[in-house]
Amino acid sequence: MERDPDLQADQLVAELLARGDVNDDTTLELNRMVADWRAGKLDPEDADYLVALHAKVMNLTPDPEENGHFAGPSRLDGLTIEEWRERALRAEASLADFEASSLTP
């Protein structure tokens, strides 16, 4: 596995640990990830976790387009969130039409 030149795992971990509120188990895991990253063996899932954890703890919003990390699913069952919303609105409108037509004799 090749080292991602855009991911600065050591910097992210240093910022997390500098807060002083990371528990011992997480500290060990973060240090393992930095060692893996330095060796060019950081698992992509660990990289995504590290970016997401850093964003959450530091109250940041990661940009999925920035370096390819934290690119969670942009589609669920083939639809974007906007497409799901439109589908739900159409279903609600259709249900309202059906209810209205069933009430009139």
Secondary structure as the mmCIF struct_conf table of DSSP 4:
data_model
#
loop_
_struct_conf.conf_type_id
_struct_conf.id
_struct_conf.beg_label_comp_id
_struct_conf.beg_label_asym_id
_struct_conf.beg_label_seq_id
_struct_conf.end_label_comp_id
_struct_conf.end_label_asym_id
_struct_conf.end_label_seq_id
HELX_LH_PP_P HELX_LH_PP_P1 GLU A 2 ASP A 4
TURN_TY1_P TURN_TY1_P1 PRO A 5 ASP A 6
HELX_RH_AL_P HELX_RH_AL_P1 ALA A 9 ALA A 18
TURN_TY1_P TURN_TY1_P2 ARG A 19 ARG A 19
BEND BEND1 GLY A 20 GLY A 20
HELX_RH_AL_P HELX_RH_AL_P2 ASP A 24 ARG A 38
TURN_TY1_P TURN_TY1_P3 ALA A 39 GLY A 40
HELX_RH_AL_P HELX_RH_AL_P3 PRO A 44 VAL A 57
TURN_TY1_P TURN_TY1_P4 MET A 58 ASN A 59
HELX_RH_AL_P HELX_RH_AL_P4 PRO A 64 ASN A 67
BEND BEND2 GLY A 68 GLY A 68
TURN_TY1_P TURN_TY1_P5 HIS A 69 PHE A 70
BEND BEND3 SER A 74 SER A 74
STRN STRN1 LEU A 76 LEU A 76
TURN_TY1_P TURN_TY1_P6 ASP A 77 GLY A 78
STRN STRN2 LEU A 79 LEU A 79
HELX_RH_AL_P HELX_RH_AL_P5 ILE A 81 LEU A 103
#
